[in-house]
Amino acid sequence: MAFTGRIGLLVPSSNTTVETEFFKVLPTGVTLHVARLFIAVVNTESIAKMVETLESQSKLLASADVDVIVLGATAPSFLKGLGYDKEMSKRIEDATGKPATTTSTALLQALQVLGVQKLSLGSAYSPKVNDICGGFIEANGFEVVAKEGLDVIDNLQIGRLDVETAYDLGRKVDRPEAQGVVLACTNWKSMDIIERLENDLGKPVLSTTQVSIWGALRKIGYEGSIPGYGRLLRTFAKEAVPA
């Protein structure tokens, strides 16, 4: 029997990328159901405000009897540092009774599974938000050896960036000592260049949309291979990771 499941995705309202990349990658039999959290510009104030409706929008997704709810937004799941991602998941689970995860949680798990302790970080963010992202990763026990952002604040503008900007920044931010490269922001097109960038760099490349897809599928018990979008989804690593 073919694998089936329903993923509930909480999307930043002005994000025009993450849904299309989910739809492109999800295996046959797994459906996507979406609710939105308002945000227009990517700064610390608007990021914090975005999750004010987390519970109400999660309840709407739960009414579709989804199997998992994913906060598919990078910055709102790392904004306040160590443990904030788990706090967001708990709020969703308490409101809905459904299993939940976040982009940031999935990123940490993917780094662990792939054995990436030292990484380079590229993002679409401003230097301030990029520093918060790097600080969150390091607070969880990893080392960020280099980081750079594109300094784009308007979220619609981020969604209009060409996918090659992710490839170019991934090449630029990579360092010999980095065991992997992270591309952060689910509104920044990334999925179509991951495989090429991995081949060019000879190391894992993790985008925050890619890890969100992986984390959601793991939560609902999927174990198949999804080729074409990097080592993480192609090998679909099955090692135990923290909840």
One Martini backbone bead per residue (centre of mass of N, CA, C, O) as a GRO file, in nm:
protein
  243
    1MET     BB    1   0.096   0.035   0.022
    2ALA     BB    2   0.074   0.354  -0.001
    3PHE     BB    3   0.182   0.637   0.119
    4THR     BB    4   0.013   0.842   0.368
    5GLY     BB    5  -0.062   1.203   0.422
    6ARG     BB    6  -0.082   1.503   0.642
    7ILE     BB    7   0.026   1.840   0.604
    8GLY     BB    8   0.072   2.112   0.819
    9LEU     BB    9   0.123   2.460   0.721
   10LEU     BB   10   0.294   2.735   0.849
   11VAL     BB   11   0.274   3.056   0.691
   12PRO     BB   12   0.393   3.325   0.585
   13SER     BB   13   0.191   3.543   0.426
   14SER     BB   14   0.441   3.652   0.218
   15ASN     BB   15   0.496   3.367   0.130
   16THR     BB   16   0.586   3.232  -0.215
   17THR     BB   17   0.765   2.944  -0.178
   18VAL     BB   18   0.720   2.699   0.020
   19GLU     BB   19   0.476   2.565  -0.114
   20THR     BB   20   0.599   2.503  -0.395
   21GLU     BB   21   0.832   2.325  -0.278
   22PHE     BB   22   0.662   2.116  -0.142
   23PHE     BB   23   0.493   2.021  -0.387
   24LYS     BB   24   0.745   1.926  -0.554
   25VAL     BB   25   0.851   1.701  -0.326
   26LEU     BB   26   0.626   1.548  -0.240
   27PRO     BB   27   0.496   1.257  -0.216
   28THR     BB   28   0.287   1.045  -0.313
   29GLY     BB   29   0.010   1.079  -0.074
   30VAL     BB   30   0.106   1.366   0.018
   31THR     BB   31  -0.048   1.634   0.176
   32LEU     BB   32  -0.120   1.992   0.167
   33HIS     BB   33  -0.185   2.227   0.444
   34VAL     BB   34  -0.275   2.581   0.484
   35ALA     BB   35  -0.156   2.849   0.692
   36ARG     BB   36  -0.150   3.196   0.813
   37LEU     BB   37   0.104   3.441   0.911
   38PHE     BB   38   0.161   3.760   0.974
   39ILE     BB   39   0.387   3.920   0.727
   40ALA     BB   40   0.614   4.169   0.561
   41VAL     BB   41   0.867   4.208   0.746
   42VAL     BB   42   1.215   4.123   0.836
   43ASN     BB   43   1.193   4.168   1.172
   44THR     BB   44   1.186   4.139   1.505
   45GLU     BB   45   0.901   4.251   1.550
   46SER     BB   46   0.740   4.089   1.327
   47ILE     BB   47   0.827   3.808   1.415
   48ALA     BB   48   0.700   3.815   1.697
   49LYS     BB   49   0.403   3.887   1.601
   50MET     BB   50   0.333   3.643   1.414
   51VAL     BB   51   0.270   3.431   1.672
   52GLU     BB   52  -0.007   3.533   1.792
   53THR     BB   53  -0.176   3.318   1.583
   54LEU     BB   54  -0.086   3.021   1.624
   55GLU     BB   55  -0.331   2.875   1.752
   56SER     BB   56  -0.562   2.946   1.553
   57GLN     BB   57  -0.423   2.833   1.293
   58SER     BB   58  -0.377   2.546   1.401
   59LYS     BB   59  -0.676   2.474   1.437
   60LEU     BB   60  -0.746   2.486   1.139
   61LEU     BB   61  -0.560   2.253   1.057
   62ALA     BB   62  -0.676   2.035   1.251
   63SER     BB   63  -0.961   2.023   1.102
   64ALA     BB   64  -0.807   1.845   0.862
   65ASP     BB   65  -0.656   1.604   0.992
   66VAL     BB   66  -0.369   1.625   1.048
   67ASP     BB   67  -0.050   1.470   1.133
   68VAL     BB   68   0.100   1.755   1.110
   69ILE     BB   69   0.266   2.055   1.237
   70VAL     BB   70   0.435   2.324   1.063
   71LEU     BB   71   0.671   2.571   1.122
   72GLY     BB   72   0.750   2.731   0.808
   73ALA     BB   73   0.969   2.918   0.982
   74THR     BB   74   1.260   3.036   1.078
   75ALA     BB   75   1.272   3.294   1.261
   76PRO     BB   76   1.014   3.221   1.450
   77SER     BB   77   1.201   2.956   1.564
   78PHE     BB   78   1.475   3.147   1.679
   79LEU     BB   79   1.454   3.439   1.804
   80LYS     BB   80   1.490   3.347   2.142
   81GLY     BB   81   1.657   3.096   2.122
   82LEU     BB   82   1.704   2.861   2.327
   83GLY     BB   83   1.403   2.663   2.287
   84TYR     BB   84   1.199   2.816   2.097
   85ASP     BB   85   1.112   2.589   1.908
   86LYS     BB   86   0.975   2.415   2.132
   87GLU     BB   87   0.773   2.626   2.220
   88MET     BB   88   0.616   2.632   1.954
   89SER     BB   89   0.534   2.335   1.949
   90LYS     BB   90   0.379   2.335   2.216
   91ARG     BB   91   0.161   2.536   2.137
   92ILE     BB   92   0.044   2.363   1.914
   93GLU     BB   93  -0.013   2.102   2.075
   94ASP     BB   94  -0.195   2.231   2.295
   95ALA     BB   95  -0.414   2.343   2.081
   96THR     BB   96  -0.451   2.043   1.905
   97GLY     BB   97  -0.307   1.745   1.956
   98LYS     BB   98  -0.069   1.770   1.758
   99PRO     BB   99   0.195   1.719   1.602
  100ALA     BB  100   0.513   1.907   1.612
  101THR     BB  101   0.714   2.146   1.423
  102THR     BB  102   1.017   2.306   1.302
  103THR     BB  103   1.255   2.437   1.118
  104SER     BB  104   1.475   2.455   1.342
  105THR     BB  105   1.452   2.169   1.445
  106ALA     BB  106   1.516   2.028   1.175
  107LEU     BB  107   1.796   2.148   1.142
  108LEU     BB  108   1.930   2.027   1.392
  109GLN     BB  109   1.874   1.731   1.314
  110ALA     BB  110   2.021   1.729   1.041
  111LEU     BB  111   2.301   1.798   1.143
  112GLN     BB  112   2.328   1.548   1.319
  113VAL     BB  113   2.277   1.320   1.109
  114LEU     BB  114   2.521   1.439   0.911
  115GLY     BB  115   2.767   1.546   1.093
  116VAL     BB  116   2.734   1.868   1.139
  117GLN     BB  117   2.934   2.095   1.328
  118LYS     BB  118   3.044   2.267   1.090
  119LEU     BB  119   2.932   2.588   0.951
  120SER     BB  120   2.776   2.761   0.693
  121LEU     BB  121   2.593   3.082   0.660
  122GLY     BB  122   2.311   3.153   0.457
  123SER     BB  123   2.105   3.445   0.375
  124ALA     BB  124   1.835   3.693   0.340
  125TYR     BB  125   1.918   3.860   0.574
  126SER     BB  126   1.994   4.058   0.803
  127PRO     BB  127   2.245   4.094   1.018
  128LYS     BB  128   2.072   4.067   1.275
  129VAL     BB  129   1.916   3.805   1.200
  130ASN     BB  130   2.166   3.638   1.128
  131ASP     BB  131   2.288   3.645   1.413
  132ILE     BB  132   2.055   3.500   1.553
  133CYS     BB  133   2.078   3.243   1.394
  134GLY     BB  134   2.370   3.174   1.469
  135GLY     BB  135   2.319   3.174   1.779
  136PHE     BB  136   2.120   2.940   1.785
  137ILE     BB  137   2.303   2.724   1.669
  138GLU     BB  138   2.532   2.755   1.887
  139ALA     BB  139   2.349   2.701   2.141
  140ASN     BB  140   2.315   2.389   2.013
  141GLY     BB  141   2.644   2.302   1.950
  142PHE     BB  142   2.740   2.463   1.708
  143GLU     BB  143   2.954   2.583   1.433
  144VAL     BB  144   3.002   2.906   1.298
  145VAL     BB  145   3.243   2.999   1.052
  146ALA     BB  146   3.025   3.145   0.861
  147LYS     BB  147   2.848   3.458   0.758
  148GLU     BB  148   2.570   3.560   0.531
  149GLY     BB  149   2.365   3.822   0.397
  150LEU     BB  150   2.135   4.000   0.177
  151ASP     BB  151   1.960   4.226   0.314
  152VAL     BB  152   1.643   4.149   0.320
  153ILE     BB  153   1.322   4.268   0.431
  154ASP     BB  154   1.125   4.221   0.215
  155ASN     BB  155   0.939   3.941   0.163
  156LEU     BB  156   0.858   3.966  -0.135
  157GLN     BB  157   1.148   4.008  -0.235
  158ILE     BB  158   1.258   3.739  -0.150
  159GLY     BB  159   1.059   3.571  -0.338
  160ARG     BB  160   1.206   3.714  -0.606
  161LEU     BB  161   1.451   3.570  -0.587
  162ASP     BB  162   1.684   3.408  -0.734
  163VAL     BB  163   1.813   3.093  -0.704
  164GLU     BB  164   2.114   3.184  -0.765
  165THR     BB  165   2.162   3.333  -0.494
  166ALA     BB  166   2.198   3.074  -0.331
  167TYR     BB  167   2.434   2.958  -0.480
  168ASP     BB  168   2.630   3.197  -0.456
  169LEU     BB  169   2.632   3.217  -0.143
  170GLY     BB  170   2.720   2.929  -0.087
  171ARG     BB  171   2.998   2.963  -0.221
  172LYS     BB  172   3.096   3.216  -0.060
  173VAL     BB  173   3.056   3.097   0.249
  174ASP     BB  174   3.241   2.884   0.217
  175ARG     BB  175   3.458   2.654   0.397
  176PRO     BB  176   3.692   2.419   0.454
  177GLU     BB  177   3.589   2.362   0.763
  178ALA     BB  178   3.321   2.308   0.654
  179GLN     BB  179   3.068   2.042   0.661
  180GLY     BB  180   2.849   2.266   0.584
  181VAL     BB  181   2.552   2.421   0.434
  182VAL     BB  182   2.335   2.698   0.513
  183LEU     BB  183   2.001   2.794   0.399
  184ALA     BB  184   1.816   3.077   0.508
  185CYS     BB  185   1.480   3.077   0.423
  186THR     BB  186   1.160   2.988   0.302
  187ASN     BB  187   1.145   3.238   0.075
  188TRP     BB  188   1.407   3.120  -0.047
  189LYS     BB  189   1.514   2.998  -0.314
  190SER     BB  190   1.667   2.639  -0.328
  191MET     BB  191   1.603   2.343  -0.427
  192ASP     BB  192   1.735   2.356  -0.732
  193ILE     BB  193   2.057   2.388  -0.603
  194ILE     BB  194   2.153   2.171  -0.402
  195GLU     BB  195   2.282   1.947  -0.571
  196ARG     BB  196   2.490   2.125  -0.717
  197LEU     BB  197   2.628   2.239  -0.462
  198GLU     BB  198   2.719   1.972  -0.346
  199ASN     BB  199   2.895   1.886  -0.588
  200ASP     BB  200   3.086   2.139  -0.574
  201LEU     BB  201   3.163   2.112  -0.252
  202GLY     BB  202   3.147   1.819  -0.109
  203LYS     BB  203   2.877   1.882   0.069
  204PRO     BB  204   2.633   1.954   0.264
  205VAL     BB  205   2.303   2.094   0.194
  206LEU     BB  206   2.090   2.321   0.383
  207SER     BB  207   1.763   2.396   0.371
  208THR     BB  208   1.480   2.512   0.530
  209THR     BB  209   1.284   2.365   0.344
  210GLN     BB  210   1.409   2.086   0.332
  211VAL     BB  211   1.398   2.029   0.643
  212SER     BB  212   1.091   2.062   0.671
  213ILE     BB  213   1.014   1.824   0.497
  214TRP     BB  214   1.173   1.609   0.651
  215GLY     BB  215   1.048   1.657   0.934
  216ALA     BB  216   0.754   1.598   0.855
  217LEU     BB  217   0.794   1.310   0.740
  218ARG     BB  218   0.911   1.185   0.995
  219LYS     BB  219   0.660   1.238   1.179
  220ILE     BB  220   0.479   1.036   0.971
  221GLY     BB  221   0.686   0.784   0.875
  222TYR     BB  222   0.870   0.840   0.650
  223GLU     BB  223   1.131   0.634   0.434
  224GLY     BB  224   1.196   0.750   0.171
  225SER     BB  225   1.324   0.853  -0.137
  226ILE     BB  226   1.441   1.191  -0.251
  227PRO     BB  227   1.548   1.297  -0.535
  228GLY     BB  228   1.732   1.616  -0.622
  229TYR     BB  229   1.767   1.756  -0.294
  230GLY     BB  230   1.987   1.606  -0.162
  231ARG     BB  231   2.108   1.404   0.086
  232LEU     BB  232   1.881   1.410   0.294
  233LEU     BB  233   1.647   1.308   0.091
  234ARG     BB  234   1.791   1.076  -0.058
  235THR     BB  235   1.865   0.907   0.217
  236PHE     BB  236   1.682   0.940   0.454
  237ALA     BB  237   1.768   0.964   0.740
  238LYS     BB  238   1.726   0.730   1.044
  239GLU     BB  239   1.837   0.843   1.275
  240ALA     BB  240   1.828   0.924   1.585
  241VAL     BB  241   1.647   1.201   1.724
  242PRO     BB  242   1.545   1.450   1.878
  243ALA     BB  243   1.224   1.581   1.954
   0.00000   0.00000   0.00000
